[in-house]
């Protein structure tokens, strides 16, 4: 399998600092998958539907989406709800990233069909380890059903 056959890891995170740490952690995991960083839910849906500035992108869905909950324009829960209502997008694995420890965010994410919910640790090393492990699991180990 060459690099062009590898599916994208989509990182949707409005905090530049958190995004840089996540990208560094994914790089340290030695994943060959390309990482696309978007800053809000509107951009995420534009990417998934290949519209707007993403209209000319290569087709194909991400192997996993790391999705922040609290973002401007459209939050991660709204993105997840739209994805799960769409036949084509509903099976894409989504890992919610949040600094929130609110039980309601966890429950809402689960009810909407999030595959995992990770609280962003304040500790940089913990965050690094969590994202690196997530990347390795979803990009290398998880066996997804064949999409038709």
C-alpha positions as CSV (number, residue, x, y, z in Angstrom):
1,X,0.0,0.0,0.0
2,X,1.5,3.3,-1.0
3,X,0.9,6.6,0.8
4,X,-1.7,7.8,-1.7
5,X,-3.8,4.8,-0.7
6,X,-3.9,5.8,3.0
7,X,-7.0,7.5,4.3
8,X,-6.8,10.8,6.0
9,X,-7.0,11.5,9.7
10,X,-9.3,14.5,10.1
11,X,-8.5,16.7,13.1
12,X,-11.2,19.3,13.8
13,X,-9.9,21.5,16.6
14,X,-10.2,25.3,17.1
15,X,-7.3,25.6,19.6
16,X,-4.1,26.0,17.6
17,X,-2.0,24.8,20.6
18,X,-4.1,21.6,21.0
19,X,-4.0,21.0,17.2
20,X,-0.2,21.4,17.0
21,X,0.2,18.9,19.9
22,X,-2.2,16.5,18.3
23,X,-0.4,16.7,14.9
24,X,3.0,16.2,16.7
25,X,1.6,13.2,18.6
26,X,0.2,11.6,15.4
27,X,3.6,12.2,13.7
28,X,5.4,10.6,16.6
29,X,3.1,7.6,16.2
30,X,4.8,7.2,12.8
31,X,1.5,7.0,11.0
32,X,1.8,7.5,7.2
33,X,-1.8,8.7,7.0
34,X,-2.1,12.3,6.0
35,X,-3.6,14.6,8.7
36,X,-5.9,17.4,7.7
37,X,-6.5,20.1,10.4
38,X,-9.8,22.1,10.3
39,X,-10.8,24.7,12.8
40,X,-14.6,24.3,13.1
41,X,-17.6,22.2,12.4
42,X,-18.7,24.1,9.2
43,X,-15.3,23.4,7.7
44,X,-15.5,19.8,8.7
45,X,-18.9,19.3,6.9
46,X,-17.5,21.2,3.9
47,X,-14.6,18.7,3.8
48,X,-16.8,15.7,4.2
49,X,-19.2,16.8,1.5
50,X,-16.3,18.1,-0.7
51,X,-17.8,21.5,-1.1
52,X,-16.7,25.1,-0.6
53,X,-12.9,25.3,-0.5
54,X,-12.8,21.5,-0.4
55,X,-14.8,21.1,-3.6
56,X,-11.8,19.8,-5.6
57,X,-10.3,17.5,-3.0
58,X,-9.7,13.9,-3.7
59,X,-12.7,11.7,-2.9
60,X,-12.6,9.3,0.0
61,X,-13.7,9.5,3.6
62,X,-11.3,9.9,6.6
63,X,-10.2,6.8,8.5
64,X,-11.1,8.6,11.7
65,X,-12.2,12.1,12.8
66,X,-10.8,13.6,16.0
67,X,-13.5,16.2,16.8
68,X,-13.5,18.9,19.4
69,X,-16.8,19.6,21.1
70,X,-16.6,23.3,21.7
71,X,-15.9,25.3,18.5
72,X,-17.1,28.4,16.8
73,X,-19.7,28.5,14.1
74,X,-20.7,24.8,14.6
75,X,-19.8,22.6,17.6
76,X,-18.7,19.0,17.4
77,X,-22.0,17.6,18.7
78,X,-23.9,19.2,15.9
79,X,-21.3,17.8,13.4
80,X,-21.7,14.4,14.9
81,X,-25.5,14.5,14.7
82,X,-25.4,15.4,11.0
83,X,-22.8,12.7,10.3
84,X,-24.9,10.0,12.0
85,X,-28.0,11.1,10.1
86,X,-26.2,10.6,6.7
87,X,-26.0,7.1,5.3
88,X,-22.6,7.7,3.7
89,X,-21.0,9.3,6.8
90,X,-22.5,7.5,9.7
91,X,-19.9,4.7,9.9
92,X,-16.8,7.0,10.0
93,X,-15.3,6.6,13.4
94,X,-15.5,9.8,15.5
95,X,-13.5,10.4,18.6
96,X,-14.7,13.4,20.6
97,X,-12.0,15.6,22.1
98,X,-13.0,17.9,24.9
99,X,-11.7,19.7,27.9
100,X,-15.1,19.4,29.4
101,X,-15.7,16.9,32.2
102,X,-19.4,17.6,32.1
103,X,-21.4,14.4,32.2
104,X,-24.0,15.8,29.8
105,X,-21.3,16.2,27.1
106,X,-20.2,12.6,27.5
107,X,-23.8,11.3,27.5
108,X,-24.8,13.5,24.5
109,X,-21.7,12.3,22.5
110,X,-22.5,8.7,23.3
111,X,-26.2,9.1,22.4
112,X,-25.2,10.6,19.0
113,X,-22.9,7.6,18.3
114,X,-19.4,8.8,19.1
115,X,-16.9,6.0,19.0
116,X,-14.9,7.4,21.9
117,X,-14.7,10.4,24.2
118,X,-11.4,11.7,25.3
119,X,-11.0,14.5,27.9
120,X,-8.1,16.6,26.9
121,X,-5.6,16.4,29.8
122,X,-4.0,19.5,31.1
123,X,-0.8,17.5,31.2
124,X,1.0,17.7,27.8
125,X,2.5,14.2,28.1
126,X,-0.9,12.6,28.8
127,X,-2.4,14.4,25.8
128,X,0.4,13.4,23.6
129,X,0.1,9.7,24.6
130,X,-3.7,9.7,24.2
131,X,-3.6,11.2,20.7
132,X,-0.7,8.9,19.6
133,X,-2.6,5.8,20.9
134,X,-5.8,7.0,19.2
135,X,-4.1,7.5,15.9
136,X,-2.4,4.1,16.0
137,X,-5.7,2.3,16.9
138,X,-7.9,3.9,14.3
139,X,-5.4,4.1,11.5
140,X,-3.7,0.7,12.0
141,X,-5.6,-1.7,14.2
142,X,-9.3,-1.1,13.8
143,X,-11.0,-3.2,11.2
144,X,-13.8,-1.2,9.6
145,X,-16.5,-2.7,7.5
146,X,-16.1,-2.4,3.7
147,X,-18.0,0.6,2.4
148,X,-20.2,0.0,-0.5
